[in-house]
Amino acid sequence: MLLLLPVAAGCLLCESAVAQDGPLIPRDSPAIAPVPDFAPPEPPGSASSEPPERTPDILEMPFSPQTPADIFAEPTPRLETAAPPQDVPRGYTGATGIRPSEQQQTLDFVPVEDRWRMGFPDKDRYRDGNPRGDDRFGELGHWWDPYNQNVLKGDYPIIGQHTFLNVTATNFMLHEFRKTPTGTSPFESTVGPGQQEFFGDPDQYFFINNFKLQLSLFHGDAGFRPFDWQIRMTPVFNLNYLDVEELAVVTPDVRSGTTRARGYAAMEEWFVETRLADLSPSYDFISVRAGSQPFVSDFRGFVFADTNRAVRLFGTRLSNRDQFNLIWFDQTEKDTNSTLNTFDDRHQNTLIANYFRQDFIFPGYTAMVSLHHNSDQPSVEYDRNNVLVRPDPAGVFRPHEVDAWYLGFAGDGHIGRFNISHAYYHVTGTDSLNPIQGERSQISADMAALELSVDRDWVRFRTSGFWSSGDDDPNDGQANGFDSVLDNPNFAGGQFSFWQRQQIRLFGVNLKQRESLVPNLRSSKFQGQSNFVNPGLRLLNGGMDFEITPKLRAITNVNFLWFDQTAILERFAYQDGIARSIGTDLSLGLEYRPLLSDNVLIAGGVSALLPGRGFDDLYGVTDPLAAAAGATGRAENLYGMFMDLVLTW
């Protein structure tokens, strides 16, 4: 017994060492046939039966001495079979950008170095075989599917572990029917015989289609921190068509008829961006972006909203509670009919600095201070339709320089249950030769806006007011009418409001620009120069927004409009006694998202401007005999109707 115990113990250790040599293979593995635990003996008398061998006694077995190092040595790695199938990553992953540096050694571990393309096991949540269209766990995607994970939408890296590509394709299509004041051509070239009024048939139809392809290559994971760097390019392809009822509208040449069809292509966005430094452990940062880029200078776009070439320095502070921007624009000319950028220099520079503070005094309320400087150099420019846009064809139209500084304070958010949005701007500077005053003008003007709203269940009740100062004396060398640099305000009905959406012409310039609030007597919003000798505006708004369903939203508004001052209009139109009342603007808009996302968005609206006394004075149609007696006729009610479709992938 004293001899058997150690030998038996040694044999047990030997068996343990053999069992550790190589991976454990499941019994049901197809690569190795299972070994039965028990083999029954052959029946007696069978042809293959032989006398069983005698099991040798343990004392007769040869003895080979083993050291502890031999017994506990690491087994040699051995891959007995192919690796088991891996779980499939969800979505459309594309090819991995990681070259494997480690080969599989055992069945216990499968090296996967691309940490983004980890697979997930299938899960039959409802135990019904996951039929097509069912809410299943982890959908497999396709390259054309933007809803599930997709390497083309920035969900998986295309190079390494941190470089992503985001491709966004958008098609915007607009159909618009409108009635706006349309001037007649000289009497010898009118469409209809005997036309003698200044304003003719107001009916117009407008169509535009923009196809935009945005390609953004960036490094970093924006879900956790800002980009390390980014490169973006956005080509845009445009088609536009205009059909009017009067000559000399589509171009000054009456031989061009009453329709105009144009196409244009532009590289609207192109920029590079890099993060310069981290400012805190909370991912506060400072970055720089150079190239053509979009920028809106305040919450509602009252002063500047454009895409143009610029250099921008931006970042955050105090755990992203504060944000700041410093941006300098060297603006390019716009194509007249598509409003897309060209590569021609505009001779205009705009410097903007703003600073945002979240939870300012009240939680949920963000305050902002800003400074704008607009330097618009003297130049002469005819647009693509051969219409003079700089200097403005009004009064003394000679090249002049506009140098204006805007100081502003704005806020947006909620205080308790009340939503609030407000802005105030004061502008100062000089106009070297204002075309209406005909002399050098000192700029000093103001603008204020306030919107209050409250939500009750599925309805939001809104009220708002807007004021831009007007010039009360065209002969004092003071320019007191407020004008923006390049605005696109979302206020008092926004795109659904007739007054804000439509361009209204008046004797060679626009009384007001398309997608703008301020009546500025400026030749063009995009190509003309700011004019601070204008009548200004007073607006009072009431409206309600209805979330009818999660997919359908209705926006209703009524605006009451007045000129702030009319002395400038009286001088410009050579007409005394122009009243202040512009009229009443009524609008109804609908937004429909059939897929509960912005991938398909259908919007449409109807609006009307019911003219007031001041609008009648400017655009009223008067019988010649009554006009000779000093009577003023009624201006025609104006209407607009539009529908746009936005498809985004």
Secondary structure as the mmCIF struct_conf table of DSSP 4:
data_model
#
loop_
_struct_conf.conf_type_id
_struct_conf.id
_struct_conf.beg_label_comp_id
_struct_conf.beg_label_asym_id
_struct_conf.beg_label_seq_id
_struct_conf.end_label_comp_id
_struct_conf.end_label_asym_id
_struct_conf.end_label_seq_id
TURN_TY1_P TURN_TY1_P1 LEU A 2 LEU A 3
HELX_RH_AL_P HELX_RH_AL_P1 LEU A 4 GLN A 20
BEND BEND1 ASP A 21 GLY A 22
HELX_LH_PP_P HELX_LH_PP_P1 PRO A 23 PRO A 26
TURN_TY1_P TURN_TY1_P2 ARG A 27 ASP A 28
TURN_TY1_P TURN_TY1_P3 PRO A 30 ALA A 31
BEND BEND2 ILE A 32 ILE A 32
HELX_LH_PP_P HELX_LH_PP_P2 ALA A 33 PRO A 36
BEND BEND3 ASP A 37 ASP A 37
HELX_LH_PP_P HELX_LH_PP_P3 PRO A 40 PRO A 43
TURN_TY1_P TURN_TY1_P4 PRO A 44 GLY A 45
TURN_TY1_P TURN_TY1_P5 ALA A 47 SER A 48
HELX_LH_PP_P HELX_LH_PP_P4 PRO A 51 ASP A 57
HELX_RH_3T_P HELX_RH_3T_P1 ILE A 58 GLU A 60
BEND BEND4 MET A 61 MET A 61
HELX_RH_AL_P HELX_RH_AL_P2 PRO A 68 ILE A 71
TURN_TY1_P TURN_TY1_P6 PHE A 72 PHE A 72
HELX_LH_PP_P HELX_LH_PP_P5 ALA A 73 PRO A 77
BEND BEND5 THR A 81 THR A 81
HELX_LH_PP_P HELX_LH_PP_P6 ALA A 82 PRO A 89
BEND BEND6 ARG A 90 ARG A 90
STRN STRN1 GLY A 91 TYR A 92
BEND BEND7 ALA A 95 ALA A 95
BEND BEND8 THR A 106 ASP A 108
TURN_TY1_P TURN_TY1_P7 ARG A 115 TRP A 116
BEND BEND9 ARG A 117 ARG A 117
TURN_TY1_P TURN_TY1_P8 ARG A 125 TYR A 126
BEND BEND10 ARG A 127 ASP A 128
TURN_TY1_P TURN_TY1_P9 ARG A 132 GLY A 133
BEND BEND11 ASP A 134 ASP A 134
BEND BEND12 PHE A 137 GLY A 138
STRN STRN2 LEU A 140 LEU A 140
TURN_TY1_P TURN_TY1_P10 TRP A 143 TRP A 144
BEND BEND13 PRO A 146 ASN A 148
STRN STRN3 ASN A 150 ASN A 150
TURN_TY1_P TURN_TY1_P11 VAL A 151 LEU A 152
STRN STRN4 LYS A 153 LYS A 153
TURN_TY1_P TURN_TY1_P12 GLY A 154 GLY A 154
BEND BEND14 ASP A 155 TYR A 156
BEND BEND15 ILE A 158 ILE A 158
STRN STRN5 ILE A 159 ILE A 159
TURN_TY1_P TURN_TY1_P13 GLY A 160 HIS A 162
STRN STRN6 THR A 163 LYS A 179
STRN STRN7 GLY A 183 GLY A 183
HELX_LH_PP_P HELX_LH_PP_P7 THR A 184 PRO A 186
HELX_RH_3T_P HELX_RH_3T_P2 PHE A 187 SER A 189
BEND BEND16 VAL A 191 GLY A 192
TURN_TY1_P TURN_TY1_P14 PRO A 193 GLY A 194
BEND BEND17 GLU A 197 PHE A 198
STRN STRN8 PHE A 199 PHE A 199
STRN STRN9 ASP A 203 HIS A 219
BEND BEND18 GLY A 220 GLY A 220
TURN_TY1_P TURN_TY1_P15 ALA A 222 PHE A 224
BEND BEND19 ARG A 225 ARG A 225
BEND BEND20 ASP A 228 ASP A 228
STRN STRN10 TRP A 229 VAL A 244
BEND BEND21 GLU A 245 GLU A 246
TURN_TY1_P TURN_TY1_P16 LEU A 247 ALA A 248
BEND BEND22 VAL A 249 PRO A 252
HELX_RH_3T_P HELX_RH_3T_P3 VAL A 254 SER A 256
TURN_TY1_P TURN_TY1_P17 GLY A 257 THR A 258
STRN STRN11 THR A 259 ASP A 278
BEND BEND23 SER A 280 SER A 280
TURN_TY1_P TURN_TY1_P18 PRO A 281 SER A 282
STRN STRN12 PHE A 285 VAL A 296
BEND BEND24 SER A 297 ARG A 300
BEND BEND25 PHE A 302 VAL A 303
STRN STRN13 PHE A 304 PHE A 304
STRN STRN14 ALA A 305 ARG A 317
TURN_TY1_P TURN_TY1_P19 LEU A 318 ARG A 321
STRN STRN15 ASP A 322 LYS A 334
TURN_TY1_P TURN_TY1_P20 THR A 336 SER A 338
STRN STRN16 ASN A 341 ARG A 357
TURN_TY1_P TURN_TY1_P21 GLN A 358 ASP A 359
BEND BEND26 ILE A 361 PHE A 362
TURN_TY1_P TURN_TY1_P22 PRO A 363 GLY A 364
STRN STRN17 TYR A 365 ASP A 376
STRN STRN18 GLU A 381 TYR A 382
TURN_TY1_P TURN_TY1_P23 ARG A 384 ASN A 385
BEND BEND27 ASN A 386 ASN A 386
STRN STRN19 LEU A 388 ARG A 390
BEND BEND28 PRO A 391 PRO A 391
BEND BEND29 PRO A 393 VAL A 396
STRN STRN20 VAL A 402 ILE A 415
TURN_TY1_P TURN_TY1_P24 GLY A 416 ARG A 417
STRN STRN21 PHE A 418 ASN A 434
TURN_TY1_P TURN_TY1_P25 PRO A 435 GLY A 438
STRN STRN22 GLU A 439 ARG A 456
TURN_TY1_P TURN_TY1_P26 ASP A 457 TRP A 458
STRN STRN23 VAL A 459 SER A 468
BEND BEND30 ASP A 472 ASP A 472
TURN_TY1_P TURN_TY1_P27 PRO A 474 ASN A 475
BEND BEND31 ASP A 476 GLY A 477
STRN STRN24 GLN A 478 ALA A 479
BEND BEND32 VAL A 485 VAL A 485
STRN STRN25 LEU A 486 LEU A 486
TURN_TY1_P TURN_TY1_P28 ALA A 492 GLY A 493
HELX_RH_3T_P HELX_RH_3T_P4 GLY A 494 PHE A 496
HELX_RH_AL_P HELX_RH_AL_P3 PHE A 498 ARG A 501
BEND BEND33 GLN A 502 GLN A 502
STRN STRN26 ILE A 504 LEU A 506
TURN_TY1_P TURN_TY1_P29 PHE A 507 GLY A 508
STRN STRN27 VAL A 509 LYS A 512
TURN_TY1_P TURN_TY1_P30 ARG A 514 GLU A 515
STRN STRN28 ARG A 522 ARG A 522
BEND BEND34 SER A 523 SER A 523
TURN_TY1_P TURN_TY1_P31 LYS A 525 GLN A 527
BEND BEND35 GLY A 528 GLY A 528
HELX_LH_PP_P HELX_LH_PP_P8 GLN A 529 SER A 530
BEND BEND36 ASN A 534 ASN A 534
STRN STRN29 LEU A 537 GLU A 547
BEND BEND37 THR A 549 LYS A 551
STRN STRN30 LEU A 552 PHE A 563
BEND BEND38 ASP A 564 ASP A 564
HELX_RH_AL_P HELX_RH_AL_P4 ALA A 567 ALA A 573
TURN_TY1_P TURN_TY1_P32 TYR A 574 TYR A 574
BEND BEND39 ASP A 576 ASP A 576
BEND BEND40 ARG A 580 ARG A 580
STRN STRN31 SER A 581 TYR A 592
TURN_TY1_P TURN_TY1_P33 PRO A 594 LEU A 595
BEND BEND41 LEU A 596 SER A 597
TURN_TY1_P TURN_TY1_P34 ASP A 598 ASN A 599
STRN STRN32 VAL A 600 PRO A 611
HELX_RH_AL_P HELX_RH_AL_P5 ARG A 613 TYR A 619
HELX_RH_AL_P HELX_RH_AL_P6 PRO A 624 ALA A 628
TURN_TY1_P TURN_TY1_P35 ALA A 629 GLY A 630
HELX_LH_PP_P HELX_LH_PP_P9 ARG A 634 ASN A 637
STRN STRN33 LEU A 638 THR A 648
#
